[in-house]
Amino acid sequence: MLYTVGYRVDEVSAHTTLDAEDALEAAKAVKADHPNASITYSRAANQEERTGDAE
């Protein structure tokens, strides 16, 4: 399932969407990639990640 994780690193907010078993696992994966990050939220993604806009 896809989860969106929001985080802050050095006063800059960012988010990422990744595939994980649950929201905690997703947050841990982001924390492993960005050890200095503060996780602000971790939730199920509303939709599949978009790869581009269809015209």
C-alpha positions as CSV (number, residue, x, y, z in Angstrom):
1,M,0.0,0.0,0.0
2,L,1.2,3.5,-0.7
3,Y,1.9,5.9,2.2
4,T,2.7,9.6,2.2
5,V,5.2,10.8,4.7
6,G,5.8,14.5,5.5
7,Y,9.0,15.6,7.1
8,R,11.2,18.7,7.8
9,V,14.9,18.9,7.4
10,D,16.8,22.2,8.2
11,E,13.6,24.4,8.2
12,V,12.5,22.9,4.8
13,S,9.4,20.8,4.5
14,A,9.1,18.0,2.1
15,H,7.0,14.8,1.5
16,T,7.4,11.5,-0.3
17,T,5.2,8.7,-1.2
18,L,6.4,5.1,-0.9
19,D,5.2,1.5,-0.7
20,A,5.2,0.0,2.8
21,E,3.3,-2.4,5.0
22,D,2.0,0.3,7.3
23,A,2.4,4.0,8.2
24,L,5.1,3.4,10.8
25,E,7.2,1.4,8.5
26,A,7.0,4.2,5.9
27,A,8.0,6.8,8.5
28,K,11.0,4.6,9.6
29,A,12.1,4.3,5.9
30,V,12.1,8.1,5.5
31,K,13.9,8.5,8.8
32,A,16.6,6.0,7.7
33,D,17.1,8.1,4.5
34,H,17.1,11.4,6.4
35,P,18.4,10.9,9.9
36,N,18.1,14.6,10.8
37,A,14.5,14.8,9.7
38,S,11.5,15.4,11.9
39,I,8.6,13.3,10.7
40,T,5.4,15.5,10.6
41,Y,2.9,13.0,9.3
42,S,2.6,9.5,7.9
43,R,-0.7,8.5,6.3
44,A,-2.2,6.3,3.5
45,A,-1.8,8.0,0.2
46,N,-5.1,9.3,-1.3
47,Q,-4.3,8.0,-4.8
48,E,-1.6,6.3,-6.8
49,E,1.4,8.5,-7.3
50,R,1.1,10.4,-10.5
51,T,3.8,9.8,-13.2
52,G,2.6,12.6,-15.4
53,D,-0.5,14.4,-16.6
54,A,-2.5,12.9,-19.4
55,E,-3.4,15.3,-22.2
